[in-house]
Amino acid sequence: MEALHWVRLGAGVAILALLAWLLARRLVYLVRLVRVAQPMPDRTAEPLGRKLRSLLTEVLGQRKILKWTGAGVLHALLFWGFIILQSQTLEAIGEVFDPDFAIPLIGRGAWLGFLQDLFTVLVLVAVVGFVTIRVVQHPERLGMRSRFAGSNLDQGWYVLLFEFGLLYTVMALRGARAAHGTLPYPDGAFASVWLGEQMAGLSATQLDVVATVYLVLHLAVFAGFALYTVHSKHLHVFTIVPSLLFARRPKALGALQAEKIDVEEMDEDDVLGVGAIEQFGFKRFLDYYTCTECGRCQSQCPAWNTGKPLSPKLLVMDLRDHLWEKGPYLVDPARAEAEPDAPALHRPLVGEEPGQDGVVIDFDVLWSCTTCGACVEECPVDIEHVDHILDLRRYQAQMASSFPVEAGAMLRNIENSGDPWGLGAAKRLEWAEGLDVPVVDGRLDDDVEYLFWVGCAGALEDRSKKVTRTIAQLLNEAGVRYAVLGPGEACTGDPARRLGMEYLFQMMAQTNIETLNEVGARTIVTWCPHCFNTLRNEYPDFDGHFEVIHHTQLLAKLVAEGRLSPQTPIDKTVTYHDPCYLGRHNEVYDPPRAVVDTVEGLEKVEMPRCRNHGFCCGAGGARMWMEERIGKRVNHERIDEALSLQPDLVSTACPYCLVMLDDAVADRTGAGQLAEGAVRVVDVSQILAESLLPVASVNGDPQHRSVTASSTPGVGGGDAGADA
């Protein structure tokens, strides 16, 4: 069979040489393109050991993928099979040159043949499973746009066809080898041996021809799949590892990253934010390379689920498509000079008004985001969708002055009055009228345990002020030594930062950090999760280093220590809404529930979407100050989920959530869908207060119950024993 040997050698070498040349060409281009991206803040701070653990759990262990039963299990089978079955392809390549080739250091043990055949069967099951899923749940019906090379066939079908082709050709090759008696794993490769038995009627010459044909076909399919991979969404198999090792943040939620802005050192050529695709950082480019188009981000997005045009997946895909469109001009400036009118060079990245033609990202897509982080939490390849959106918002807000018009008043109020409502510092202590609340005068006394950061909503918004009073009461009841800044407090800058006005945020951050350092703040307790997140995670970037806890963490601690002991049972049904910036962004899930759990009589029910799968109230990302004109209101979607459980109380631990959910209850009541007073929206502290302070009402306005007060003179000069 000398002729077949030369056929194998000639065809194999030709296929492998062509593959190597085309693959190298594409990979060099991708490397050159990612080098166009901008440098980013240090991404190497995470210890190598932790990165390797992430690789083991996220990539090899498929942790996030397996959260999704069904498709997740099928993908894990494909992934693990992909690793094991590369040994078959490696053996096929070696066989081109040497019929007795064995993988170095591994050899030809029966265990390898068994694993190869086992995963061949499992991968075939996975392929059939995915075919079934794609037929039943067609991607177009789920909004999963995905095209390749102008074809109407979804990319997923190409992957499945290639995977089936690899399985079919290699198993036909192994079956022929088994029938001929040349398979090196007769004691382990059970499926190959069975196929060999089906070919028992063929002659030795015929078996050699079959083996040669399928060897060449297998190499051809492998080459086609490899080239397809580097030109498609399947590129993630190459980029996920470098992305996790060299570009991943330890936690892509919580703190936003941005360069410090020094106006005095800026010149007219400096750009704030991202106004062109090449102004994105290298991690963003890796995200475009790595997106698998799985749609998990989209499935959890509150905007997409309420009829808004924002899909985190489609946003990343649109930016990626624009990168592919503009890429040749970015890596070859001479081509850009030769084709100055090329459409890719002049396509606006973001529309300045809804429905603008020719833009990459529509105006309403960009401004629908609540920055809840559900997309980042769900993404199996650690794409930082929220950061992409904020990069774009920074340019639109600071360079183009293009953002929803109603948000302008909020920005002006923060800059001029220090709060989003424009009420000013003089009103920041009105919430404490009649209470004994210590106010910082100079530096904090050494015996003060906590600085209570009230926040703009807690000090100025009517419903939230009642919660602030309740928290102060509970702290007094527990004998906690605390103080507030009062007029010395100002907005942390969170709404401005999430809108994209980074300069205003940094100005507010520097002012607040100076104030906190001057008073000697050590441990800060907040009740607004947005303040909590900003003080805890973002101020350290501006030299503001403080221990920051949420009021639910403190209350849970006080109850556990016996300093607060609920007394009166409450015979009500309660469900808890996880605030995004407390839960998903900072992983504080148990303390709020622990506070409620201490109250006897309550029947506690969880919403289907809770904890790290919680659904946003719709106020984050500065959406609190923007009109919601498209689709169903996000707060209506969330309250409908809560009302399906028929609760008496909907509890939360955030002033934004409190307002949004309370408004939604009012809307449902006004529409006749809910009886007046049937459901109340409360903070968890108000539930504790109702049980602990028998005369107190859930709205946090106790009239007659005396509480243990600090000896420090309070607002209005109340005595320590005065009624609250």
N, C-alpha and C positions, 0 to 999 in steps of 0.2 A: 504493500500500500504506500509506496514511495510517493506516488503522485498526490495522494490525499495529504501526505505530510507537507508537500510543497504548497498545496492549496491552503492548508491551515496557516502555514508560515507566511505566505505572501499576503493573503487576505487579512490575517491578524495583524501583521506589521503595518499594513496600509491603514487599517481602521484605527489602530492605536496611535500611529504617527499623526494622522489627520486630527484625531481627538486631542492629542497633546498640543498641537499648534493652535487649534481654534480655542481650546480651553485656556491656554496661556494668554492668548490675545485678549480674551474677554476679562480674565482676572486682572491683567495688567491695566486694562481700561477702568475697571471698578476701583482698583487701588488709586489710580491717578485721579479719578473723580472724587473719591472721599478725601483726598489730600487738598481739594479745593475748599472744603469746609473750614469753618473758623475754629480756632482753639476754644476750649471750654474750661471752666473752673476745674480744679484738680479732681480727677476721677480715680486716682490710684490710692486714696487714703484707706479704703477698706482692706483689712488684712487678707493676705493671700489665702490663708486657711479658710476664712469665711467664704471667699469667692469659690474656692474648690468645693466647699460644702454645697454652695448654691448650684454649682454645675452638677453635682451628684444628685441633688434632690429635684432641681428644676428641669434639668436636661435628661440625665440618665434615669432618674426616678419618675419623671413625668408628673410631678406633684400637682401642678395647676391643671394639666390636661385631665388627670384622673378625677378631678372634682366634678367633671361632667360625665356622668355615667353614660353608657351606650357609645356615643361617638368618641368619648375620651378613652375608653378601654380599647376600641378599635384602633385609634391612633397610636396608643402605647404599643399594641401588638405590631403595627407597621414599623414603628421606630425601633423597637428591640429586634424585630426581624431584619430591618435594614442593616443593623450592626452585624448580626450573625451571618446573614446571607452574603455580605461582602466577601466572606471567605470563599464562597462558591465562585464568585466572579474573579477573585484573585487566583484561584486554582485554574480557572478557564484561561486567564491570561498566561499563566505559567505553562499551561499545556500547549500553547502555541509554539513554544520553544523546546519543551521537554515533556514527553508523554508521562513521565514518572515524577513530575514536579510535586513537591510538598511544601507547604508554607513553613518557612524557617521558624524554629523554636516551638512550633505547634505540631507539625507532622501529620500523620494520618490515623490517629486514634479513632476507635469505634465511637467514642463519645462525641467527636466532632461530627461524624456522619449522622449520628442520632439528632444532635442539635440542629444541624442543617435541615434535615427533613422535617423535624418537628416544627421549626419556625416557618418552613415553606408552607406547611398545612395551615398554621395559624395566620400567616400573612394572607393566604388565599381566602380564609374565612373573613379576615378584615376587609379585603378588597370587595368581596361579595356583600358584606355588611354596608360598606360605604356606597356601593352601587345602589343598594336598596334605599338608603337614606336619601341619596341625591334624586332618585326617582320620586320618592314620596314627598320630600321637602325640597322642591326645586329651588336652587339658589336665587333665581329671579323673583320668586314669590317672597323671599326673605330680604329682598333689597341687597343681595350680595353680588353686586356687579363684579365680574371677573372675566376678562377676555385675554386672548393670547394671539398676537400676530394677525389681528384683523379677523380671526375666525369667530364664528358664532358659538363654537363649542367652549363651554366653561373650562377653565384651567384644571379644575379638579378631575375632569374626565381624562385629560392628557396624563395626569399623574397615575390614575388608576390603570389606564391602558399600558403605560410604560411598566408599571409594577407587575401587571399580569404578564406582559411580554417577557420580563426578566424571569418570572417564575416558570412560565411555560417552556421557554427555550432551555433553561438550565436543567429542568426536570426531564425534558426529552433527552438531553445529552446524557444525564446520569442514568436514565433508564436504559439507553443504548449501551452504556458502559457496563451496567449490571448484567444485561443479557449476554454481552460478549465475554463477561468474566473479568473485565479490567477495572471495575469499580473498586477503589481502595477501601470502601467501608461496607463490605457485605454483611457484617455482623451488627451494624448500627443503623444504616440508612434504610429504614423499613419501607418508606414510600418509594424510594428509588428501586429497591429490590422488587417491590410489587409491580412497578411500571416495567421493569425488566422482564418479569414473567409474562406480561402482555405482549412483549416483543419476541417471545421465544421462537416464533416461526420464521424469523428473518435469518438469512445466512450471515456469516461473519463479514463478508464484503458489504452486504447491505447495511449491517450494523455500523461498520466503519463510515460508510457514506452518511448515514443518519447522524452519527456523532459529529462528523466534520461539518455538515450543514448547520446543525444546531449550535455548535461551538461558534461558528462565524456569525450566525444570527444573534446569538447571545451577546457577543462582543459589539455587534452593530446596535442592538437595542440599548446596551449599556452606554455606548458612546452617545447615542441620541438622547438618552435620559440625562446624562451628565451635561450635555450642551443645553438641553432644555432647562435644566436646573439653574444654570447661571444666567439664563435669560428670562426667568419667571419668578413667581412668588416662592418657588421651591428653593430659591437662593438662601433661604434661612438656614438650611442644613450646613452651609459653610460659614455664615456670619454670626450665628447665635453664640458660639463659643467665644470669639474675640469680643463680641458685644458685652457678654457677661464678665469677661476677665479684665477688659481694659476700658470700658465705657460705662459700666453699670454703677449707679449710685446704690449704697446700702439700702435706702428706702426712697423710692421715687415719688412718694407722697409726703405730705407735711410741708416741708420747706420748699419754696421756689428758689431757683438759682438765678442770679443776675449779677453782672459786674457793677461795682460801685461807681456811681456817677459823680464826677467832679466837674461842675459847670465851668469853673475857671480854667481848667485845662482842656476843655473841648474846643475843637475848631469846626469850621463849617462843613468839613468832609466827614465828621463823625456821624455814625448812625446809631440810634437807640432802637433796639428791637430788630426785627427781621422784615425787610421790605422786598427782598429778592431771595430766590432759593439758595444762592451761594452764600448768603449771610447766615444761614443756619450753622450750628456747631456740628462737629463730626459725629456725635452720638445721634443727632437727628438723621444724618445720612445713613448711619448704620440701621436706624429704625426703618427707613424706607427699604433698605436691602432686606430686612429681616421679617417684615410683616407677612404673616401666613394667610391673611384674608379669611381667617376662621370665623370672624364675626362675633366672638365672645364679648368684645368691648361694646359693640353695637347692641347686643341683646340686653345689656344691663344699663345702657345710657338713658337717663331720664328724659333728655331732649328727644331722642329718637323714639322712645316709647310713648311719647305724648304728641306725636305728629309734627315735630320740628324737623327742619332740613338737616340738622347736624347728625351725622353718623361718624363716630371716631374712626371707624375703619375706612370709610370712604374719604374722609379728610386726609388720612395718611396716604391712601392710594392716589388721590388727586395730586398731592404734593410729590409723590414718587413718580407719577406719570410726567409731571412737569420737569422733574429732575432728569428723567430719561430724554425728554424732548430738548432740554437746554444743555444737557451734559456734553454733547460733542463740541459745543461752542465754548464751554467752560474749560475743558482740557486742551483745547486748541484755539488760543486767542487769535491766531492768524486767520482761522476760518470765520471767527466772529467779525473781524475787520473786513474780510472779503464779502461777507453776507450781512451787511449792517441792517437790512430790512427784514431779516428772518423773523417770522411771527414769535418764535420762542423767546427772542431777546426783548420783546416789548410787551409780553403778556403780563398784565397786573397780577400780583399775587393774591390780593384781596380786593373785593369790590367795595366801592365807597357808598353804594346804595344797594338795596335789595334788587335782585334780578338783573344786575349789570352784566352785559354780554362780554364774553372773551376773557373773563377772570378765572383764576384757578380755584379760589375759595370764595363762595358767595358771602355777602355781608351778613345775612341772617344765619348762615352756618357758623361763622366765627363768634357771633354774639349770643348764640343759644346756649353756650356751655355754662354749666353751673359749677364747674371745677370740682365736682363731687368726688372724682377719682375712681369711680366704678370701672371705667375703661382700663385704667392702670392696674387696678386690683385683679381684674380678670385676665389680662393679657398673658398668655403663656410664654411670650418671648421678651417680656419686660420693656415694651414700647412705652415711652413717656408722653402720652397723648396730651395731657394737660400742659406740659411744658411747651409742646409745639404750638398750642393755641395761645399761650401767654407770650411766647416769642413774637407771634404775629400781632397780638393785641398791643404790645408795647410800641411797635412801629406805628400802628394805626392811631393810637391815642396820643403819642408824643411827637411824632413826625408829621403825620397826615391830618391830625385833629379830626379823625373820622371814627365816631362811636355813637351809640344811641343817644339822641339829644337829651333825653330826660336824665341821663347820668351826669350831664354837665353840672347841674345844680348840686349834686352830691359832692363832686370834686371841688367846686368853689366853696362849699360850706366847710369841708375839711380844711382847706387851705386858709380860709378867713376866720372860721370860728372854732376849728378843732374838733368838729363832729359832723357827721353826714347830714344832720337835720338843720344845722345852722343856728342852734339855740344858744350856744356859747357856754363858757365856763361858769357863769353866774348861776346857771340852773342845774349844775351837776350835783348839788346836794339837796335838791328839793325832795328827792325820794326819801330822805332820812328824817323829814320833819316829824318831831315827836318821839324819835328813837334816840337812844344813847349810843351814838356812833363816834368813836375817836377819829379825829382828823389829824394828819401829820402836820406838825409845826416844826420846821427845821429838820432834824434827823430823827429817825425812829429810835425809840428807847430800846435798850438791850433786851428788855423782857417781852417785847412785842414779837409774837410768834409768826404772824403773817401780815403782809400788806395785801389788803383786799382790793384787787383791781376790778372796779365796778363795770367799766366799759361804757361805750356811748349808749347802746340800747338799754343796758341796765340802769343807767342814770337818767335817761331822757324819754324813752318810749313808755307810754302809760302802762301797758300790760306787763312789760318787763320790769318796771319799777316795783310792782307788787312782789315779784319774785325776789328782787334785791332786798326788799324789806324783810321778807321771810328768811332769807339766808342770814341777814344780820341778826335777826331774832334768834335763830338756831345757834349761831356762834356765841351770842350772849348767854343763851341758856346753858351752853356747854362750858362757859367760862373761858373761852378762847381769847387770848390777847391779840387783838388785831387793830389795824388802823386803815383809813382810806386816804387817798390823796385829795379828794374833793375837787376844787377848782384847778388843782395842779395836774389833773389827769387830762389827757387828750387822746384822740383817736389813734389807735396803733398803726393805722394806715392800711389795714387789710383790704377794705373795699377798693381803695385806690390801686393797690398792687394787683388785685385780681382783675381790675378793669384794664390794666396795662400801664397805668400812670406811675411808673417805677420811680421817677424822680420825686414825686410828691410823697410816695411811701417812704423813701429813704430820708427825706427831710423830716417826716413825722417820727421815724424810728430814731434818728439822731437826737431829736428834741426829747423824746420820752426816755431814752437811755441816759441822757444827761440828768434828767429829773430823778430817775430811779437811783442813779449812782449818788446823787447829792443827798438823798434822804437815807441812803444806806440800806436799800432794799436787799433782802437776802432770799426769802421765800415768798412767792407771790401766789395768791389764790384767785382764780378768775371764775366767773360763771358763764361767760361767753366762750364757746369753743374756738371762735375765730381769733379772739384775743389770746386765748390759751395757746393756740398753734403759733401765732405770730411771736409772742413773747418767748415761748419755749424753743421754737425751731428756727426762727428767722432772725431774731435780734442778735443771737451769737455771731452772725456774720458781720455785724456792725459793732462788735465788742460789747454787746449787752449780755452778760452771762449771769443768769439768775435761775434759781430753782423755781419751777412753775408747776402748780397742780391745779386741777379742776375742782370746783366746789363739790361735785359728787364724790370725788376721791377723798376729800377732807371729811365730808359727812359720813361716808362709809367707815372711815377710820374712827371718827368720834363715836359712832354707834358701836363699833367693835370693841372700843375701849370702855364702853359703858358710860361715857360722858353725855350721851343722848340716848334715852330709853323710851321708845314709843309706848303709849299707854292705852289708847282707845282703839279697839278694832274698827276697821272700816269695811263695811259689807258692800263692796263694789267690785266690778270687773275692770281691770286696767290693762292696757297694752302700752308698750314702750317703743317710741320712735328713736332710732339711733341717729344723732346728728352726724353728718358726714365728717366734719372737722374734728369731732371728738372720737368717733368710732374708726372709720376707715383710715383717716389721715394720721391718727395717733393711737389707735388700737386700745382705746378705753371703752370697753364693753361691759365689764362686770361691775364696777363700782356703782353706776346708776341703778342697776338691777339689784345690787346688794342693799341699797338704801330702801327700795320698795319692798324687798323681801323681808325686812325687819318688821313690817307693819302687818299685824294679824288681821284676818278676815278678808283680805284682798284675794280675788281670783285673778291670777296673772296669765295672760295669753300673749303669745308671740305672733307677730305678723309673718306671713310667709317670707317676705323679704326683710331680713333683719341681720344684725351684726355686720360682718364684712360684706354681706350681700344686701345691705340696707338700701332703701330707695330715698333719694334726695327730696327735700321739701320744696326745692326750687329757688331758694334765696341766695345760694352761694355764687361765687364768681361775679359779685356785684349785681346779680340779677335782682336782689332786693330792691334796687333803685331803678329797674327798667321795666317797662310794660311788657306783658306777655300776650302777644296778639295772634300767635300761630298755634293751631292745634289745641289740645286739651291742656288746661293749666296743670302744672306739675303738682302743685299742692292739692288740687282736686283728685288727681290720680292717687296720691298718697293717702289722703283722708278716706277715700273710697275703700282702699285696702284695709284701713283701720276699722272703718264702720262695718265692714263685712263680718267682723268678729263680735259685733254688738257690745262694745265696751261702754261703761259709764264714764271712764276717764281715759283720755289719750295723754300719756305723759311723755316728756322729753327733757332735755337738759341744755337747751340753747335758745337764746332770745329770738333769733331768726326763725327757727323752727316753731317756736311758740306762736309768733305772729302769723306765719304762713298757715299753720294748721288751724289756728283759731279763725282766721279769715275764711278758710275752706269750710269749717263747720258752720260759720255764719251764712255762707253762700248756700250751703245745702239746706239750712234751716229756712232761709228766705225763699228758696225755691219750693218749699213744702215737702222736701224729701226727708226732713228730720224734725222731730218735735222740739219746740223751744225748751232749752235747758236739758235735753236728753243726754247730751254728751258735753263734757267740759275738757278743755285742753289745759294741762297744768305742767309745771315743772316738778320733777321728783321731790325737790325740797318742800314743795307745798303739800305733798301727800304726807311726808314725814311730819310737817308742822301740824297738820290736821289731827294726827294721832298723838303727837307729843304735847301740843298745846290745845287742850280740849275746846277752848272758846274760839280758837282761831278758825277761820274759814279757809277753804282751799285757795282763795285768791290772795292769801298772804297779808290780809289787813286786820290783824288782831286788834281788838278794841279795849279789852279789859284784863287780859292775862299779863301779869308782871313777869319779866324775864330777868335773869342774872346779868347785870350790866357791868361793863368795864369801869374801873374807877377813874379812867381818863375822862375828862369833861367831854361831853358829846355835843352834837349839833343842837343848837337851841339852849345849851347850858343845862340839859336835864340832869337831875340827880340820879345816883346809882340805883336808887330804889323806886324811881318814878315809874308809873305805868308806861308801857310801850304804846 
